[in-house]
Amino acid sequence: MDASEGITALGEEVFAIDTMMAGYPGITSSYLIRTERPCVVEVGTAGSAEVLRDRMGALGIGPDDLATIVVTHIHLDHAGGVGDIARMFPRAEIVVHERGARHLADPGRLMRSARMVWGDRLDTLFGEMRPSDSARIRSVGTTGEVELGAGRKLVAHYSPGHAKHHVGLTDTATGDLYTGDALGVYNPYTGDVRPATPPPDFDFAAAQRSLDLFSDIGARRLMFSHFGAVEEVEGTLERAREELHAWVEEVRRARASVGDLDHAVAMVRDAVQKRYRPLPDDAPAESAEVMDILSGVEGNTSGIWHWLDRLEEEQKEQKERQGGADGQLR
């Protein structure tokens, strides 16, 4: 494979790098910001680490050159290769939200949970996350900064909803917003945006607040981890909001109608498939299949369903507390 392939120059020393998840193009984007303190945002899976290393090498970033590795969250399609990339670039600091930091240092629990979800597909899709040196991990909270040199920075914005350990990042020089999965998945072949609402962390209210936050930032471009840079900011943000609401409403409707998750998945699939344009003939079918596994109807419906379970449980507990309080007042 030619290391110079899969690299898109985006101007102002920003490069999108296709990390070839599971060997297929068009699924996961990493972004190299080649400044005085070179930084890579997202690393993709463990299986993509060598691809990312070679493509950064083709852009002049050798083992001792990378200053910072940033991941928007610790899901394996974004951060699974952190341990490998950290070994390949031993001077790089690793930046992650504080809720995800311990899992990068000790990924055993994360990998066990992933194995339960993905089974044998885990090895093909993701590979094994290797631990990172805890001394090299710097966690950020509600906000944080990454120095890029010459006064240029990445500013982190805590943006849960998709995951409790999710941050978006803005480049102070370009106005680019690195969205992670907070806006969902962008399909470069059709221009569609589909939400990413996986279990166990999806939270509709938090996701809406994160969308509001991203809208208020006033970004110049949206840098999707799946997949690529998008210049139509306002329209894409609005579409992401519409799709999120539409999927939640479809799951609510299916839940009320059929009452079980398996039948709900089938109902939601029938309801939402008409919302999206068909893939053009030149789109790689294998890539579409992998993308559908990552944020398809089954995973999205399951995440929304589990959120509704939590919501009902919280409402039940609130009524019980209220009933107890009313009894004490009598």
C-alpha positions in Angstrom: 0.0 0.0 0.0 1.3 3.4 -1.0 1.6 5.5 2.3 0.7 8.7 0.4 -2.7 7.3 -0.5 -5.6 8.1 1.8 -4.3 11.5 2.7 -6.4 14.7 2.0 -4.7 18.1 2.5 -7.3 20.5 4.1 -5.2 23.6 4.3 -3.4 25.4 7.1 -1.3 22.3 7.8 -4.3 20.0 8.5 -4.5 16.6 6.8 -7.3 14.0 6.9 -5.9 10.5 7.1 -8.0 7.5 6.2 -7.0 4.8 8.7 -8.5 2.0 6.7 -10.6 0.4 9.4 -10.8 -3.4 8.9 -8.8 -2.8 5.7 -11.6 -0.7 4.0 -11.5 3.0 3.0 -14.0 5.7 4.0 -14.8 4.6 7.6 -12.5 6.3 10.1 -10.7 9.6 9.8 -7.7 10.7 11.8 -6.5 14.3 11.5 -2.9 15.4 11.6 -2.3 19.1 12.5 1.3 19.6 11.3 2.3 22.6 13.4 5.3 23.3 15.6 3.9 20.8 18.0 2.4 18.2 15.7 -0.9 16.7 16.9 -3.0 13.8 15.7 -6.7 13.8 16.5 -8.2 10.3 16.7 -6.1 7.2 15.9 -8.6 4.6 14.8 -8.4 1.0 15.8 -5.4 -1.1 16.9 -5.5 -2.7 13.5 -5.1 0.7 11.8 -2.0 1.8 13.8 0.5 0.8 11.2 -1.5 2.6 8.4 -1.7 5.7 10.5 2.0 5.6 11.3 3.0 5.2 7.7 0.7 7.9 6.5 2.0 10.4 9.1 5.5 9.4 8.0 4.6 10.3 4.4 3.7 13.7 5.8 7.1 14.1 7.5 6.2 13.0 11.0 8.7 10.6 12.3 8.8 8.7 15.6 10.3 11.6 17.6 8.2 14.3 16.0 4.6 13.8 17.2 3.9 16.0 20.3 0.3 15.0 21.1 -2.3 12.3 20.5 -5.8 13.3 21.2 -8.9 11.1 21.2 -12.5 12.4 21.4 -13.5 9.4 23.3 -12.3 5.9 24.1 -14.5 3.7 21.8 -12.3 1.3 20.0 -12.9 2.8 16.5 -11.5 6.1 17.8 -8.9 5.1 20.5 -8.2 1.4 20.0 -4.8 2.1 18.6 -3.7 4.6 21.2 -1.3 2.2 23.0 0.3 1.2 19.7 0.6 4.7 18.4 2.1 5.8 21.7 4.8 3.2 21.4 5.5 4.2 17.8 5.7 7.9 18.8 7.4 7.8 22.2 7.5 11.5 22.8 3.8 12.1 22.4 1.5 13.1 25.2 -2.0 11.5 25.2 -5.0 13.7 25.9 -8.4 12.2 26.7 -11.4 13.1 28.9 -11.0 12.3 32.5 -13.7 9.7 32.5 -11.7 7.7 29.9 -8.2 8.1 31.1 -8.0 5.0 33.3 -9.2 2.8 30.5 -6.3 3.8 28.3 -3.9 3.0 31.0 -5.6 -0.3 31.8 -7.9 -1.4 29.0 -8.7 -4.8 30.4 -12.2 -4.0 31.5 -13.0 -2.1 28.3 -11.8 -5.0 26.1 -13.8 -7.6 28.1 -16.9 -5.5 27.6 -16.1 -5.1 23.9 -15.6 -8.8 23.6 -19.0 -9.5 25.1 -20.6 -7.1 22.5 -18.6 -8.0 19.4 -17.5 -11.6 20.0 -15.2 -12.9 17.3 -15.9 -9.8 15.1 -13.8 -7.8 17.6 -10.5 -9.1 16.2 -11.4 -8.3 12.6 -13.0 -4.9 13.3 -10.8 -3.5 16.0 -8.0 -5.6 17.3 -6.7 -5.5 20.9 -6.1 -2.1 22.6 -2.7 -2.1 24.3 -2.2 -0.2 27.6 -0.7 3.3 27.5 1.8 4.6 30.0 -0.3 6.5 32.6 2.5 9.0 33.0 2.0 10.1 29.4 -1.8 10.5 29.8 -3.3 14.0 30.5 -7.0 14.1 31.2 -9.3 17.1 30.5 -12.6 17.9 32.1 -15.3 20.2 31.0 -12.7 22.2 29.1 -9.0 21.9 28.3 -6.4 23.0 25.9 -3.7 21.4 23.7 -0.8 23.6 22.6 0.0 23.4 18.9 2.7 26.0 18.9 2.9 29.7 17.8 -0.2 30.5 19.9 -2.4 28.0 18.1 -4.4 25.6 20.3 -7.0 22.9 20.3 -9.7 23.7 22.9 -11.6 20.7 24.3 -15.4 20.9 25.0 -17.0 18.2 27.1 -19.9 16.9 24.9 -21.6 13.8 26.3 -24.7 12.1 24.9 -23.0 9.6 22.6 -20.6 8.6 25.5 -19.9 9.9 29.0 -16.2 10.4 28.1 -16.7 12.4 24.9 -15.1 15.8 24.0 -15.2 17.9 20.8 -12.2 20.1 19.9 -11.9 23.4 18.2 -8.8 24.7 16.4 -8.2 28.4 17.4 -6.4 29.1 14.1 -8.9 27.5 11.7 -12.2 27.4 13.4 -12.3 23.6 12.7 -14.5 21.6 15.1 -13.5 18.0 15.6 -16.8 16.4 16.3 -16.0 12.8 17.3 -19.4 11.0 17.3 -21.4 13.8 18.9 -23.1 14.8 15.6 -23.3 11.2 14.4 -21.9 9.7 11.2 -21.4 11.7 8.0 -21.6 9.7 4.7 -19.4 11.5 2.2 -20.9 9.5 -0.7 -24.5 10.8 0.0 -24.1 13.8 2.3 -26.4 12.2 4.8 -25.9 12.4 8.6 -27.1 9.5 10.8 -27.0 9.6 14.6 -24.8 7.4 16.6 -26.7 6.3 19.7 -25.0 3.2 21.1 -25.5 1.5 24.4 -24.7 1.8 27.2 -24.1 5.6 27.5 -26.5 7.2 25.1 -28.5 10.0 26.7 -30.9 12.1 24.6 -30.9 15.2 26.8 -27.1 15.3 27.0 -26.8 14.7 23.2 -29.1 17.7 22.6 -27.1 19.9 24.9 -23.9 18.9 23.1 -25.6 19.8 19.8 -26.5 23.2 21.2 -22.9 23.6 22.4 -21.5 22.8 18.9 -24.0 25.1 17.3 -22.9 28.0 19.5 -19.2 27.5 18.7 -19.7 28.9 15.2 -17.3 26.4 13.5 -15.9 27.0 10.1 -15.7 23.3 9.3 -16.9 20.1 10.9 -14.3 17.4 11.1 -16.1 14.1 11.3 -14.4 11.0 12.6 -16.8 9.1 10.4 -16.0 10.4 7.8 -14.2 13.5 6.6 -14.3 17.3 6.6 -17.6 19.1 5.9 -17.8 22.8 5.1 -21.6 23.1 5.2 -21.8 23.7 8.9 -25.2 25.1 9.8 -27.1 22.8 7.5 -25.2 19.7 8.7 -25.8 20.7 12.4 -29.5 21.1 11.7 -29.7 17.8 9.9 -27.9 16.1 12.8 -30.5 17.5 15.2 -33.4 16.4 13.0 -32.1 12.9 12.6 -31.5 12.5 16.3 -35.0 13.5 17.1 -36.4 11.3 14.3 -34.7 8.2 15.5 -35.7 8.7 19.1 -39.3 9.2 18.1 -39.3 6.1 15.9 -37.9 4.0 18.7 -40.5 5.4 21.1 -43.2 4.5 18.6 -41.9 1.0 18.1 -41.5 0.5 21.8 -45.1 1.5 22.4 -46.3 -0.7 19.6 -44.4 -4.0 19.9 -42.8 -3.8 23.3 -39.6 -5.9 22.6 -36.3 -4.8 21.2 -36.0 -7.3 18.3 -39.3 -6.3 16.8 -38.5 -2.7 17.4 -35.3 -2.9 15.4 -37.2 -4.2 12.4 -39.8 -1.5 12.7 -37.2 1.3 13.1 -35.3 -0.1 10.1 -38.4 0.1 7.9 -39.2 3.6 9.2 -35.7 5.2 8.8 -34.3 3.7 5.6 -36.3 6.1 3.5 -34.6 9.0 5.1 -31.3 8.3 3.4 -30.1 8.4 -0.2 -28.9 5.2 -1.8 -25.2 4.7 -2.2 -23.7 5.5 -5.6 -22.4 2.6 -7.6 -18.8 3.6 -7.0 -19.1 3.5 -3.1 -17.3 0.5 -1.6 -20.0 -1.9 -0.4 -17.7 -3.4 2.3 -17.1 0.0 3.8 -20.9 0.6 4.0 -21.4 -2.7 5.7 -18.8 -1.9 8.4 -20.2 1.5 8.9 -23.6 0.0 9.4 -22.2 -2.3 12.1 -20.7 0.7 13.9 -23.8 2.9 13.8 -26.6 0.9 12.2 -30.2 0.4 13.1 -29.5 -2.4 15.6 -27.0 -0.5 17.7 -28.8 2.8 17.5 -32.1 1.3 18.4 -30.6 -0.6 21.3 -28.9 2.5 22.7 -32.1 4.5 22.6 -34.1 1.6 24.0 -31.6 1.4 27.0 -31.9 5.1 27.5 -35.7 4.8 27.7 -35.3 2.0 30.2 -33.2 4.2 32.4 -35.6 7.1 32.0 -38.5 4.9 33.1 -36.6 3.7 36.1 -35.7 7.2 37.1 -39.3 8.3 36.8 -40.4 5.3 38.9 -37.9 6.1 41.6 -38.9 9.7 41.6 -42.6 8.8 42.1 -41.7 6.4 44.9 -39.7 9.2 46.6 -42.5 11.6 46.1 -45.0 9.1 47.5 -42.8 8.6 50.5 -42.5 12.3 51.1 -46.3 12.8 50.8 -46.9 10.0 53.3 -44.6 11.7 55.8 -46.6 15.0 55.5 -49.9 13.3 56.3 
